[in-house]
Amino acid sequence: MRAILLALAVLLPAVAFAGAPQFGFQSWFGGFDKAELQIGFATYQANCARCHSLNLVSPNELQTLGLTPAQVTALLAKGKPVTKPEAGGAVAGDLSLYEAGHRHGASAVFDLMTGYRTALPNMTMLPGHYYNIAYPGGQIAMAPSLKPGSVMLADGKAASVPVMAHDVAAFLAWTADPTLDERKATGLRAILFLLVLGVVGFLVMATRMTR
Ligand code: HEC
């Protein structure tokens, strides 16, 4: 019995923390990081909104991120799906739910945003396409879009491309699932409640048996 308990004590944390997630909210109890989401939103506005819409994100939801009503209005005014005729009519789709439809969506967006490379000399590129090692087939009709210097951090420095890629990926995880935090908090409360109930039940039984 003791050996089993010991094995569980070692294995459970190992399973929980295996492959340390790139994003806090992908872990069991981790939630969204508001500061990251705000940088992600700024990144989206500066670098993605002119081609990709976020039609399913409501103004009220955006205000919970700490955005002013004016910022929200500015966001919603932008963003219409763009097509690229030179790239066979490729469409820049709405990104609201993009990550909901993809396993490890946030990691996939991060990889895509940081996956651009210079095409090798022996490659035949389709017109209007760019070499990206994270995209199936390696050729995507979206130009590298994270512009260095387009987003400023609180300390007055410009956000680097990997930081923008990370935080815009986190932001799109939030747009795809804005109630994740609430659900995890409810789950945690339920677990704590059951634990307390278990302890009380055990104590009641124990006191009855010693009588
Ligand atoms: C100049 C217009 C333009 C900008 C700016 C732009 N995109 Fe795109 N994006 C596209 C187009 C066009 C496609 C479709 C590509 C294709 O089908 O090959 C696309 C596709 C995508 C996809 C889907 C890839 C897939 O799996 O099919 C994602 C995710 C994406 N963009 C995210 C972003 C993010 C995040 C930003 C901002 C950092 C951004 N895009 C900025 C035009 C743009």
Residues whose N, C-alpha, C, O or C-beta is under 5 A from the ligand:
A	BS01	HEC	N47 C48 C51 V82 K84 A90 V91 A92 Q139 I140 A141 M142 S145 L146 V168
